[in-house]
Amino acid sequence: MVSKIVSCISGIIFGVGLSVSNMINPEKVLGFLDLFGQWDPSLIFVMMGAIIISAPIFFLFRNKNRPLFADNFAKPTLKSVDKNLIIGSATFGIGWGMVGFCPGPAISSLALLNTYSLFFVLSLLGGFLLTELVNRIIIRR
């Protein structure tokens, strides 16, 4: 139960941080990604702030055997780059560059009741379902 409460509080802090940094504004993100046009470098400061806060915490907990609120660390088992990773990464990057949203900021922006955000999140969920369907029908026959 404690881990669920901590997760909820962490999610709220993350959402507030996204809102304060204006990362829930697709125009801001697209401006950052537009290197050869009207480039807006301000999101670099958001990234630097995240690194400045998280780096010491990672350093302090580097030798821990387990997390504070779980039995063990969830480490990825796949160590190689495969076709699915490349396709998924490319799809994510193309989608992010096209609309200026990635899942975290899109979900946070739902609090603003923006229909654009709602459409994006519904499309995101549809993409998850479509991927699962394709995996079940074509890949795992």
Summary of the structure (lengths in Angstrom):
residues: 141
radius of gyration: 18.0
end to end distance: 38.5
largest distance: 48.3
contacts: 296
relative contact order: 0.11
helix: 69%
strand: 0%
